[in-house]
Amino acid sequence: MDKAFVLAIDQGTSATKSVLVDAGGAMVAKASAPLGERYPAPGWVEQDADELWRSVQQAVQQCLAQRPDARVVAVGLSTQRESAMAWRRADGLPLTPLLSWQDQRTAGLGAMLRSDAVEALVRTRSGLPLDPMFSALKLSWLLDDIDPQRELAASGRLCVGTVDAFLLSRLGAEHSIEIGNASRTQLFNVNDFSWDADLAGLFRIPLQSLPRVLPSLATFADAGALHPSLQGVPVRAVMADSHAALFAHGATTPGQVKATLGTGSSVMGLFDAGRAPHPGLCVTIAWDAGDGPVHALEGNIRAAGSTLRWIAELFGLGSEEAAALAARSGSAGVCLVPGFNGLGAPWWDANALGLISGLTLGTGRGELLAAAVESIAHQVADVLDAMDHSMAGIERLLVDGGPSRNAHLLDVLSACIARPVVHCTDPELSALGAAHLAGLGAGLWDRAALARLPRAQHEARTTWSPQAAADARQRWSRAVAQARHAGA
């Protein structure tokens, strides 16, 4: 198996990436294909499903072209999660756009359903708060538009699902979804690991339209539709992107927590489901790698890298120039709360507004840029504070994703959480996690060998004093309270 390779695909919000991994765990080729977003109305974010499929094919083709001699023995797939759509079962024709996980058009629908009893049902069964981020409200909204009487969905002629289910259908698989992605739909019971009829009824999603649920490690489909050389090569692993990143970090026990910093951010750690979770956090399924479903505790942050892109574009700066100016200036007491689409964990306040506080006549671009960077650290720290109430032994935080390359951000983050930050510098970590699991399924390595694969990690400790960190956290807390009160 020394000359065997695993191909992994990470279908993300802004791009699809593909990597080729050898038997030693090294990434020997990679490629990326961009993916656009549309904003038809304020708070609406959607993507084109056919464009998404083409981006997957393009990324795979570009990656394999770098190593045309590679013998691929398995394919792994990691995907963005709560984004949802509907398509025709007979031929896979998309019937709707893909509503992004960022989309907020269903806030009103959620408000109509909201009551203490409904919120308790949703939280207890799905592990998730009633929020527009998750798939159920999106699917309900889409079906109201294209199948208001639910006749097509109830007959099974119409399929609904997440990105992984759509891509698997394009690969010729029976309508299927991976268990971790299923657990993000708000239709899946994380206690008995099945679709929940009561939740499906609440959101008016016929069970006949939902995919069968498979473990993360399985034989999902043939990868031939991605590239001629992949004919006969099985898709052996499917994972949600944040879950795949946690797997790539090598997490195996509760208390190991990572923060993936991307467009948004996912702070996730393995969790003993017998403990009571903090109400601001989600219980989800990390994966099922053959030993049964593994629970995780998670906090989702809506705006991380998107905040940095927004403010850099606002000032007409490139990302590196903006990061350097932010590091030189510091925030000087300015706080930027990125409530562009409300706030996620641990607040789950869809009405919170974006807010900048602490402005003075001395505030310039540098301070505002630094406040944007620091907003990521503070949001992650808010989630970690909630996790500390739900599990013991979080001694350090593993971080990955594009913004994690910002040294100033890591310094502030370590200050805010009062513990070391371990930066994994392996690129494309979600793709790498999918590759690790697919390679495990293909026999490229066993679990012991998988644990020994090299992981590029660097520990960062803050240069801030404890008092400076405490003052910054207090200013941030006041700013968040103002942002939530302004939207009430």
N, C-alpha and C positions, 0 to 999 in steps of 0.2 A: 504493500500500500504506500510505499515511500513516494512514488510518482503520481499518487492520486491527489485530487484537489476537490475542495468543496466550493461551490458558487453560492454566494449569499446576496440577497436583494433586500434593501431597506427602502420601502416606499413611504416617504415622509411628506410633510405638509408642503414644502417648497421645492422639493426635488426627489427624484428616485436615484438611489446610489446602488452600485453593484461592486462586490469585491470577490476576489479569488484567493482562497486560503489553502496553504499547503499542509502536509501532514505534520509539520512542526509547529503549526499555528501561526505561521508568518503570512502576512498579507502581501501577495506578489503582484497583484494588479487591482486597479480600482477605476471606476468611472462614475460620472454623474450626469443626469439629464434633468433640466429644470422643469418645474410644473407651476403653472400660473394659478391665480385665484381671481374670482370675480366678486364684486361688491354691489349687488343690484340695488340695495337700499341700506340705510344706516343700520349697523348691527348684523347685516346679512353677509355671510361668507360662504361661497360655494366653488366647486371645481367641476371640470368636465371629465366624465368617466372615460370617454374614449381617449382624450389627451393623456389621462393618467396611465392607461394601458400602453399607449405608445411610448411614454417616458420609461416604463419598465422595460419594454423591448429594446429601446435605444440604449439604456444603461447597460443591459446585459450584452448587447452586441459590441459596444465599445470596450467593455471589460475583457471579453473573450478574445477580441482582436489583438490585445496586447500579448496573449499567450495562446496562439492558435494550436499549439501542441499539447495543451493541458488535457488530461484525462479526468473529466469531472465525474465523480461517483455519486454525488448527492447535491441537492439544492435546498437552501434554507431561505425562508421568507419572513421578514419583519415588516410590520405595517403601522401606519397611524391608526388610532383606535376608534374613537367614538363617532367619527365621520360616517355617514350612512346614506343609503340610496336604495332605489328599487329598479329591477330589471325584469325582462321577460324570460321565463324559464326555458322556453322552447329554443331560443337562439341567443340568449345573453344580451339582447338589445337593451341599452339603458333607457329607462322610462322617465328618469328624473336626473337632475344634477346630483352630484355628491355634496350633501350639506356638511360643511366642515365642523369639526369639533369646536371651532371658535364661534360658530353661528349662533346668534341670539334671537332669531325670529320667533322661536317657540316660547319666549318668556311669558307671553300672555296666555298661551295654552296651559303652561305650567301653573300660572296663577289661578286659572279657573278650576284646576284639579286640586289645588292645595287646600288641605285641612289637616288637623292634628292626626286624624285617623289615617289619611292617605300617606302623609309623610312617614308615619310610624310603619306602615305596611311596606312602603318602598325601601326604607332604610333597613328594616329587619330582614326582608327577603333578598334584596339585591346588594346590600352593603353600601349603597350609594345614596346621597341626598337627592331630593327632587330638584333637578337643575337642568337648564337648557343644554348644558355641555354634552349630556349623555344621549344615546341613540334613540331611546324610546319616543321621546317627544318629537324628534326629527322625523322618525318613521310615521308617526301618527299624523303629523302635518303633511307629509308627502302623500300619504294615502287619502287624506281628506281632499287633496287636490286632484289626484288621478283615479281614485277608486273609492269615492265617498261612501258607497254602500258596502264596500269590502267584498264585492262579488268575485273579482279577479283574485284577490289575496286568499279568500276562503277556498277557492277552487284549486289553489296551488299553481295557477298559471302565471302568477306574479311572484317574484322572489324579492325579499328585502334582506338587507344585511350590511355588514361593514366592509371595509376595503379588502380584507383577506378573503372574505366570502366571494366578492366580485371577481378578484383575481383568480381564485381557484376555479370559478365557473368558466373563465376565459381559457383556462388550461384543460377544460373538459371534465372537471370533477363533478360528481354529484353535489347538489347544493349543500355546502359544508362550511363550518366556522370552527376556529380553534377556541379552546375553552377559555383562555385568558381574554381574548377579544370578546367572546360571548359574555363574560362577566362585566364588561363595560357597557352593555346595551341597556341595562336597567330592566331587562326582561328575564334575566337568568337568576336562579336561586343559588346563592353561594353557599348554602347550607346543605342542600341535597343534590347540587350539581346537575340541574335540569332546568328547562324552560318552565317558568312559573305561570300557570293558567290564570291566576288572579291578577298578576301584573300585566299579562297580555290583554286581559279583559279591560283593565283600567285604562290602558293606552289604546285600546281598540286595534290590536295587532293580531290578526288570525294566526293561530299556531301553524296552520298549513303553509304559511308563507315564510316561516322561519327555517333556517338551515339545521341540519343535524350537527351535533356538537362532537368534536373529535379532540383527543389529547394533543398536546403540543408536538409530541413525537409520534408520527404515524406515516403511512404512505398515502399522501394526499392526492397526488396527480402525477402525470407525466409532464416533464418540462419542455417537451419538444416545440410547443407553440412559441417559446421564448427565443429559440435559436435552433437551426437544423442540427447542430452538433449535440444538442441536448436530447434528441429523440431517444426515448427509452431510459433516460435518467430520472429517477424519482425525486419529487419534492418530499423530503423526509421530515422537515421541521417547519412549523409556522409559529410565530410568537408576536405578540404586541410589542411595539418598538421599545417602550420603556421597560417592559419585562425582560426583553432580550438584552438590554443594557445591564440590568441587574445580574442576569445570568452570566454575561461576559465578565463582570467584575469578580466572579467566582463566589458569590454569596451562597451560603448553604445553611446558615442558622439564624434564628431571630436575633435582632440587634444589629445586624449588618444592613446599613442604610445608605442609599445612594441618591444623588440629585442629578438628573439629566437635564442640562440646560440647553434648550433649543428655542423654538418660537415661543413656546410656553416652557413650563418646567414641571417635571414629575419627581417628587420626593417619595421614595418607596423603600420599604424594608420588609423582609420576611417576618411573619407574625404568627404567634400562637393563637389560633381562633378561639381558644377557650378563655382568653382575657377580654375584658371590656374595652372596646376602642373609644378614643376621644370622639365626641360627636361631630367635630369638624373634619374628621378624616374618613376615608373610604376603606372598606374591606373589599378586596378583590382577589382574583385567582392569579397568582404569578405565572404558573405553568403546571403542566402535568407531563413530566419527562419519563413516564413509565412506572412511577412509584405512587401514583395517585395525585390528586390536585394539591397544590401547595398554596396556602393563603399568604397574602401580603397586605400591609397597611400602607395607604398612600394619601398624599396631599397633592392636589393639582393646582398649579399656578398658571393663570391664563396668559400673562404677558411677561416674558423674560427677554429673549433675543429680539422679539418684535419691538420692545421698548427702545432698545439700543439702535435698531435700524431706523425707527421713526425719528428719533432726535438727531441722529447723524444726518439724515436726509433733510431735516428741518433746517439745519445749519449749513447744508451743502458740503459736508465733510465725508471723507472716506472713513471706513471703520477703524483703520489703524491710527489715523490722525486723531479721530475722536477719542479713542481709548487713551492715547498718550496725553492729550489735553486734560482729560478727566483725571488721570493719575497725578498730573502736576498740580492741579487746582484743589482737589478735594471738594466736598459739597458745601463746606462752610455753613453748616446748619440748614441747608435747603433740603427739603424732602419732596420727592416726586412719587405720588401714588398712582400707578398705571391702571386706573380703573376704566380702561377703554371699553371693555365689555363687562363691567362689574368686577367683582373680586371672587376668586376661587377659594381654595382651602387656606386657613381653617374657617373662613368667614362665610363663604357661600352666599354672598350678597350680590344678586344680579342687578340691584339698583344703585350700588356704589358708583360714584363718579370719579373720573380722573381729576387729580388735584396737585398743585404745587404750593408748598408752604415755606415760610422762612425767607422770603425774598427781601432783599435790601437794595439800595442804590448801588451797592458794590457787587451785586450778583452779575456774573457774566456767563458767557458760553461754557467756560470750564466748569463752573459750579453746577450748572444745570446738567451738563454731561455726566459729572460725577454723581449727581443725585439719581440719574437714570441707572447708572451702573449699580449704585448702592441699593436701589429699590429691589434688585434681584436678590441680593444678600439678605435683606430684611424679610422678604417674603419667604425665602427658604427657612430662615430662622424662626419665623412664626409657625411654620409647619413642624419644624423639629421640636419646638417647645411643646406642641400638641403630642408629638410622638413620645416625648419623654414622660408624658402622663399615661401612656398606653403600653410601654415596654421598657425594660431595664437594659442597661449595658450598652447604650449607644456611645461608644468611646471616641468615634471619629466619623467623619462624613466622607464618603466616596463621591467624587464628582466627575462628570464627563459632559461632552457636548461643546459646540462652538464657543459660546461665551466663557467656558471654563478655561480657555487659553489666556484670558485677561488676568494678569497678575494682581492688578489692583482689586479686582472683584474677589479673588481668592483671599487676599489680605483682609478685606472687609468682612467676608463671609466667616472666616475663622474667628474674627473679633466678635461677630454677632452671635455665634453659637458657642463660643468659649471652649473650643476643642479643635484639634487639628483637622485640616481638610486634606484629603488624599486625592490628588488629581491624576486620573488615568489618561495618559497622553496617547494611548492607542486611538488612531482615527477610526471613525465609522463604527462606534462600539455596538450599536444596535445590530448592524449587519454582522459584526463579529460574533455576537451572542447567538444569532440564528445559525451562523456557520458552525459554531461549537456544538450546538444541539444536533444539527444535521450530520456532522461528522461522527458524533456519538452513535446516531442511528445507523450510519453506514459502516460502523466498525473501524473507522479511521483511528479512533482512540477509545479507550475505556474510561470510566469515571476517574480512576486514579491518574491516568495520563492527562486527562482533561484538566484536572486540578493543578497539574505541574506545568501546563502551558505558560509561556512567559507573558507577563502583564506589565506594561510600562506604567509605573506608578511613582508619583513624586509627592512627598508630604510637605504641606505649607502650614506655617504657624504665623499668627498675626504679629504685626509690629505695634498694634494699638495697645494703650494701657487699658486695664479693666474699667477705669472710670470713664474714659473716652467712649468705650463700647457701650457702657450703661447709659450714658447721656444720649448717644445716637439712637439707641433702642427706645428710649423714652420719647424722643422727638418723633420717631417713626410711629409709635403707638398713637400719639396725639393726632398725627396727620391722617392715619387710617380712620380714626374715630370721626374726624371732620369729613372725610370722603364718604363715609357711610351715612352720616347725618345729613349731608347735602343732598343725597339721593333718596332720602326717606320720603 
